[in-house]
Amino acid sequence: MEGINRNRRASGLWLLLLPGLAGGAWAQEGAGSGIRLRDLSAQNAVKLAAPEVKALASGASVQTPGALGLRTWKNAPDGKLLASASGPGLPRGAQGKGTWHVANNGTYCVKVEWENQTEQWCRFIYRLGDKYYGVRSDTDGSARALEMKFF
């Protein structure tokens, strides 16, 4: 009986955490970094054009930090993806399926169906040295930049 109650408590915690996923806790821009578009511009970061983003993302694994932990997904060339998340905010981890594409304006767009929530966003991709950053706006200097690792 104790195992059932423990599982119910864990499920309850999981259900409390999930609403934050779509509400921005998952896709929190610049989680912990404090980097803004103006900082990238000041350092002469290069905004990638749609063909460059497509070449970078197709078949790549992508990793981003979030308020609840680290998210990783694999972009299949056909536009599908498989995602997972782990970290202190997700004691049992999370799994999701979704899609990715590059829009005509060059933004890298992701949609992930997590267990009870959907995460959906698009970001302009900037390269600074050997690092990549996703930014919601390419005109708002105060827009936060999310470091994204493509490998």
C-alpha positions as a Markdown table, in Angstrom:
| # | Residue | x | y | z |
|---|---|---|---|---|
| 1 | Met | 0.0 | 0.0 | 0.0 |
| 2 | Glu | 2.9 | 2.4 | 0.8 |
| 3 | Gly | 4.2 | 1.9 | -2.7 |
| 4 | Ile | 0.9 | 2.9 | -4.2 |
| 5 | Asn | 0.8 | 6.0 | -2.1 |
| 6 | Arg | 4.4 | 6.9 | -3.0 |
| 7 | Asn | 3.5 | 6.5 | -6.7 |
| 8 | Arg | 0.4 | 8.7 | -6.2 |
| 9 | Arg | 2.6 | 11.4 | -4.5 |
| 10 | Ala | 5.1 | 11.2 | -7.3 |
| 11 | Ser | 2.4 | 11.4 | -9.9 |
| 12 | Gly | 0.9 | 14.4 | -8.1 |
| 13 | Leu | 4.3 | 16.1 | -8.1 |
| 14 | Trp | 4.6 | 15.3 | -11.8 |
| 15 | Leu | 1.2 | 16.8 | -12.5 |
| 16 | Leu | 2.2 | 20.0 | -10.6 |
| 17 | Leu | 5.4 | 20.4 | -12.6 |
| 18 | Leu | 3.9 | 19.7 | -16.1 |
| 19 | Pro | 1.8 | 22.9 | -16.4 |
| 20 | Gly | 5.0 | 24.9 | -16.2 |
| 21 | Leu | 6.4 | 23.1 | -19.3 |
| 22 | Ala | 4.2 | 24.8 | -21.8 |
| 23 | Gly | 4.0 | 28.0 | -19.8 |
| 24 | Gly | 7.7 | 28.8 | -20.3 |
| 25 | Ala | 9.5 | 26.9 | -17.6 |
| 26 | Trp | 10.6 | 24.4 | -20.2 |
| 27 | Ala | 11.4 | 26.9 | -23.0 |
| 28 | Gln | 12.6 | 29.6 | -20.7 |
| 29 | Glu | 14.9 | 31.8 | -22.8 |
| 30 | Gly | 18.4 | 32.2 | -21.6 |
| 31 | Ala | 17.8 | 30.1 | -18.4 |
| 32 | Gly | 20.5 | 31.3 | -16.1 |
| 33 | Ser | 22.5 | 33.0 | -18.9 |
| 34 | Gly | 21.3 | 36.6 | -18.8 |
| 35 | Ile | 22.5 | 37.0 | -22.5 |
| 36 | Arg | 20.4 | 39.2 | -24.7 |
| 37 | Leu | 20.3 | 39.9 | -28.4 |
| 38 | Arg | 22.1 | 43.2 | -27.9 |
| 39 | Asp | 25.0 | 41.3 | -26.3 |
| 40 | Leu | 25.2 | 38.9 | -29.2 |
| 41 | Ser | 25.1 | 41.9 | -31.6 |
| 42 | Ala | 27.8 | 43.7 | -29.7 |
| 43 | Gln | 30.0 | 40.7 | -30.1 |
| 44 | Asn | 29.2 | 40.4 | -33.9 |
| 45 | Ala | 27.3 | 37.2 | -33.6 |
| 46 | Val | 26.0 | 36.0 | -37.0 |
| 47 | Lys | 22.3 | 35.3 | -37.6 |
| 48 | Leu | 22.0 | 32.2 | -39.7 |
| 49 | Ala | 19.9 | 32.2 | -42.8 |
| 50 | Ala | 17.2 | 29.5 | -43.4 |
| 51 | Pro | 19.5 | 27.1 | -45.4 |
| 52 | Glu | 22.2 | 27.3 | -42.8 |
| 53 | Val | 19.7 | 26.6 | -40.0 |
| 54 | Lys | 18.3 | 23.7 | -41.9 |
| 55 | Ala | 21.8 | 22.2 | -42.5 |
| 56 | Leu | 22.7 | 22.7 | -38.8 |
| 57 | Ala | 19.5 | 21.2 | -37.5 |
| 58 | Ser | 18.8 | 18.3 | -39.9 |
| 59 | Gly | 19.8 | 15.0 | -38.2 |
| 60 | Ala | 21.3 | 16.8 | -35.3 |
| 61 | Ser | 20.8 | 16.3 | -31.6 |
| 62 | Val | 19.9 | 19.5 | -29.8 |
| 63 | Gln | 20.4 | 20.3 | -26.1 |
| 64 | Thr | 19.0 | 23.3 | -24.2 |
| 65 | Pro | 18.9 | 24.3 | -20.6 |
| 66 | Gly | 15.5 | 25.0 | -18.9 |
| 67 | Ala | 14.3 | 26.0 | -15.5 |
| 68 | Leu | 13.4 | 22.4 | -14.7 |
| 69 | Gly | 16.5 | 20.8 | -16.2 |
| 70 | Leu | 18.3 | 19.8 | -19.4 |
| 71 | Arg | 16.3 | 19.0 | -22.6 |
| 72 | Thr | 17.7 | 17.0 | -25.4 |
| 73 | Trp | 16.1 | 15.9 | -28.6 |
| 74 | Lys | 17.1 | 14.3 | -31.9 |
| 75 | Asn | 15.9 | 16.0 | -35.2 |
| 76 | Ala | 15.1 | 13.4 | -37.8 |
| 77 | Pro | 15.6 | 14.6 | -41.4 |
| 78 | Asp | 11.9 | 14.0 | -42.0 |
| 79 | Gly | 10.9 | 16.7 | -39.5 |
| 80 | Lys | 10.1 | 14.5 | -36.5 |
| 81 | Leu | 11.9 | 14.5 | -33.2 |
| 82 | Leu | 12.2 | 12.5 | -30.0 |
| 83 | Ala | 12.8 | 14.5 | -26.8 |
| 84 | Ser | 13.8 | 13.8 | -23.2 |
| 85 | Ala | 14.3 | 16.0 | -20.2 |
| 86 | Ser | 16.1 | 15.5 | -17.0 |
| 87 | Gly | 17.1 | 17.5 | -14.0 |
| 88 | Pro | 16.3 | 18.3 | -10.4 |
| 89 | Gly | 12.9 | 19.6 | -11.3 |
| 90 | Leu | 12.1 | 16.2 | -13.1 |
| 91 | Pro | 13.1 | 13.4 | -10.7 |
| 92 | Arg | 11.9 | 10.7 | -13.1 |
| 93 | Gly | 12.6 | 12.5 | -16.3 |
| 94 | Ala | 10.2 | 13.2 | -19.2 |
| 95 | Gln | 9.8 | 11.9 | -22.7 |
| 96 | Gly | 8.1 | 13.6 | -25.7 |
| 97 | Lys | 7.6 | 13.3 | -29.4 |
| 98 | Gly | 7.2 | 16.1 | -31.9 |
| 99 | Thr | 8.2 | 18.0 | -35.0 |
| 100 | Trp | 10.8 | 20.5 | -36.1 |
| 101 | His | 11.1 | 22.7 | -39.2 |
| 102 | Val | 12.8 | 25.9 | -40.4 |
| 103 | Ala | 10.4 | 28.6 | -41.4 |
| 104 | Asn | 10.9 | 30.9 | -44.4 |
| 105 | Asn | 12.1 | 33.7 | -42.2 |
| 106 | Gly | 14.9 | 31.4 | -41.0 |
| 107 | Thr | 13.5 | 30.5 | -37.5 |
| 108 | Tyr | 14.1 | 27.1 | -36.1 |
| 109 | Cys | 10.7 | 25.9 | -34.9 |
| 110 | Val | 10.0 | 23.0 | -32.4 |
| 111 | Lys | 6.8 | 21.4 | -31.2 |
| 112 | Val | 7.0 | 18.7 | -28.5 |
| 113 | Glu | 4.1 | 16.8 | -27.1 |
| 114 | Trp | 5.1 | 16.0 | -23.5 |
| 115 | Glu | 2.9 | 13.7 | -21.4 |
| 116 | Asn | 0.2 | 16.3 | -20.5 |
| 117 | Gln | 1.5 | 19.5 | -22.2 |
| 118 | Thr | 2.6 | 20.9 | -25.6 |
| 119 | Glu | 5.7 | 23.0 | -26.0 |
| 120 | Gln | 5.9 | 25.0 | -29.1 |
| 121 | Trp | 8.3 | 27.8 | -30.1 |
| 122 | Cys | 10.4 | 29.3 | -32.9 |
| 123 | Arg | 13.8 | 31.0 | -32.5 |
| 124 | Phe | 16.2 | 32.9 | -34.8 |
| 125 | Ile | 19.6 | 31.1 | -34.5 |
| 126 | Tyr | 22.8 | 33.1 | -34.0 |
| 127 | Arg | 26.3 | 31.8 | -34.0 |
| 128 | Leu | 29.0 | 33.4 | -31.8 |
| 129 | Gly | 32.3 | 31.6 | -32.1 |
| 130 | Asp | 31.5 | 27.9 | -31.6 |
| 131 | Lys | 28.3 | 28.5 | -29.7 |
| 132 | Tyr | 24.7 | 28.9 | -31.0 |
| 133 | Tyr | 21.9 | 30.9 | -29.4 |
| 134 | Gly | 18.2 | 30.9 | -30.1 |
| 135 | Val | 16.3 | 34.3 | -29.8 |
| 136 | Arg | 12.6 | 34.9 | -30.3 |
| 137 | Ser | 13.1 | 38.3 | -32.0 |
| 138 | Asp | 15.8 | 39.5 | -34.3 |
| 139 | Thr | 14.9 | 43.1 | -33.7 |
| 140 | Asp | 14.3 | 43.5 | -29.9 |
| 141 | Gly | 17.7 | 44.0 | -28.3 |
| 142 | Ser | 16.4 | 43.0 | -24.9 |
| 143 | Ala | 15.2 | 39.6 | -26.2 |
| 144 | Arg | 16.8 | 36.8 | -24.1 |
| 145 | Ala | 19.1 | 34.4 | -25.9 |
| 146 | Leu | 18.9 | 30.6 | -25.1 |
| 147 | Glu | 22.2 | 28.7 | -25.6 |
| 148 | Met | 21.5 | 25.7 | -27.9 |
| 149 | Lys | 24.0 | 22.9 | -28.5 |
| 150 | Phe | 23.7 | 21.2 | -31.9 |
| 151 | Phe | 25.8 | 18.0 | -32.2 |
